[in-house]
């Protein structure tokens, strides 16, 4: 895997445009942004619908981690001092903290399959 010399991102070889000089080691996105290639010359670029579907999939994948972090933040800020709701929300936060990694691991095959399906378009 090579690194794009303009944006410093790491991609597989098929995501780079071919050529020497200014086109050498430039990813397709930077090549399109800097005018090295046209949109017709870059078949691996995704249309807007596919980009939105991929971002939605990534958001669904990583949003539980964000919610757990926000939940712990709110618990420490607001609920830790309340006697009944503090304990109830603490139990919920502990259960969700323990279940999120398990669900993350169990859903990885489905996530990879959906990402490949969207990437094959």
N, C-alpha and C positions, 0 to 999 in steps of 0.2 A: 504494500500500500504506500502510495506516494503522497506528498504534501504539496498543496497548491502554493505557488510562490507569491500569490497576491493576497489571498485570504487566510492562509496558513491552516486550512482545514485538511484533514486526511481522508482520502477517498480511494476506492479501488481503481485500477488502471482504466476501466471502461468509462469512468466519469471525467476523464481528461480529454481535451481536444488535441489533435495531433498536429505536429509542425515544429519547426525550428524557430529560433529567434524569439520574438515576443510571445509566441504561442506555446513555447516550451514550458511544461509543467504548470499549465493553467487549467483549472477545472472548468467544466462546461458553464456553470453559473457565472463565474468571473469573466470567461471569454465572451459570453453574451452581454454582460453588463459593460465591459470595456470595448465592445465593438470588434473583437477579434473574429467572431463568427456570427452568422445570422441564426434566427430561430429554426429555419429549415435545415440547417446543417447539424443541429444538435438534437438527435432523436430521443435521447434519454431524459430530456427535460419534461416535467409533468405539467399538464394543463391545470387550470385553477381549481377545477372540481376535485381532481386527484390530490392536489396539495391540501385542500381543505379536509378531505377524507383522512389523509395521513395525519394531519395535525389533530383532528378529532380523536383518532385512534390513540395517538400518543398522549393526548390529554386525559382520555379515559384510563389509560394505563397508569399514569403517575399521579392522578388527582387524589386517590386515597391517602397517599403519603402526605400531600399538602394538607388534607383535612385533618389528619392525625396531629400534625405539627400545630395547626391552628387550634385544634381542640385542646392540646396541652397548654398552649399559650393562654387560651381563655380560662382553662381550669385554674392555672396559677394566678391569673389576674383577678378572677371574679368568684369562682366556685370553691376555692380551697378553704375559705373562711366560713362557709355555710355548713351547718351541721348535717342536715339530711341530704340536701341537693349536692353538697360537696362529696359525700361518700358515694352516692348513687352515680354521679358523673365520674368519679374516680374509678369505679368498677367498670363503667362503660369505656372509659379511656384505656384502662389496662387491657380489657378484652379486645378492643379494636387495635391496640398497639401490637398485641400478640398475634392477632389474626391477619393483619395486613401483609406481613412477609410471607405467610403461608399461602394466602390467596395470590400474592404476586408471583410466587414460584409456580403454583399450580396453573396459573393463567398464561405462563410464558409461551407455551406451545401454540395456544390459540392466537396470542398476540403476534408471534412470528408468522403464522399462517396468514393472518389478515394483512400484515404488512407486506408479505410477498405477493399476495393477491393484488393489493393496490399498486405494488411496484411493477407488476407484470403488464399493467395496462399500457 
